[in-house]
Amino acid sequence: MWKLFERLFGRDAKKRRIATTIAASTHVLEECPVCRGYADKQVGEAVLRAADQAIDALFDRDAPEVAIFDGRRDELKRLVRDVRGDYGYLCPCEDI
């Protein structure tokens, strides 16, 4: 039971939420203007490199939103790629 709670509300869940926010802001994920859900548009390597640069900039300026990663920028870069698997190609309102 504790593992489920930790997965949904703990430190790892917070890290995934941060990675999802960064993925959306760097266009790795696309946010639907209707339902505000996310979709993985299967972007290319150039978009992923741009997301990596944005992550590096956050760590370089010691942004508070990445403090939970304790300087492990590679973990956040991996998570930004990993959260893509949480979403389909279509947003939730198109997937009905």
C-alpha positions in Angstrom: 0.0 0.0 0.0 2.8 2.4 0.9 4.5 1.9 -2.5 1.3 2.9 -4.3 0.9 6.0 -2.1 4.6 6.9 -2.8 4.1 6.3 -6.6 1.1 8.6 -6.7 2.0 11.3 -4.2 5.6 10.9 -3.2 8.9 12.2 -4.4 8.9 10.2 -7.6 5.5 11.5 -8.5 6.6 15.0 -8.0 9.6 14.4 -10.2 7.4 13.0 -13.0 5.1 16.1 -12.7 8.0 18.4 -13.1 9.3 16.4 -16.1 5.8 16.5 -17.6 5.6 20.3 -17.1 9.1 20.8 -18.7 8.2 18.4 -21.6 5.0 20.4 -22.3 6.8 23.8 -22.1 9.6 22.6 -24.5 7.1 21.0 -26.9 8.1 17.5 -26.3 4.5 17.0 -25.3 1.7 18.9 -26.9 -1.0 20.4 -24.7 -4.6 20.3 -26.2 -6.2 23.8 -26.2 -9.6 22.2 -25.5 -9.1 19.7 -22.7 -5.6 20.7 -21.5 -4.6 17.1 -21.7 -1.2 16.1 -23.2 -0.3 14.1 -26.3 3.0 12.7 -27.4 3.5 13.9 -31.0 6.7 11.8 -31.3 9.0 14.7 -31.8 12.4 14.4 -33.3 15.9 14.6 -31.8 16.2 18.3 -32.4 13.2 19.0 -30.0 14.7 16.7 -27.4 18.0 18.4 -27.6 16.3 21.8 -27.1 14.5 20.3 -24.1 17.9 19.2 -22.7 19.3 22.7 -23.2 16.3 24.1 -21.3 17.0 21.7 -18.5 20.6 22.6 -18.4 19.6 26.3 -18.1 17.3 25.5 -15.2 20.1 23.7 -13.3 22.7 26.4 -14.2 20.6 29.1 -12.6 19.6 26.8 -9.6 15.9 27.1 -10.4 13.8 26.0 -7.4 11.6 23.7 -9.5 14.6 21.4 -10.2 16.0 21.3 -6.6 14.3 18.0 -5.9 16.7 16.4 -8.4 19.7 17.3 -6.2 21.9 18.3 -9.2 21.1 15.1 -11.2 20.2 16.8 -14.5 20.6 13.5 -16.4 17.8 12.0 -14.3 15.5 14.9 -15.4 16.5 14.5 -19.0 15.7 10.8 -18.9 12.4 11.5 -17.2 11.4 14.1 -19.9 11.8 11.3 -22.4 10.1 8.7 -20.2 6.9 10.7 -19.5 6.1 10.6 -23.2 5.1 7.0 -22.6 2.4 8.1 -20.3 0.4 9.8 -23.1 -0.9 8.6 -26.4 -0.5 10.2 -29.8 -4.0 11.8 -29.5 -5.1 14.0 -26.6 -7.7 12.6 -24.2 -10.6 14.4 -25.8 -9.7 13.2 -29.3 -9.2 9.6 -28.1 -12.9 9.1 -27.3 
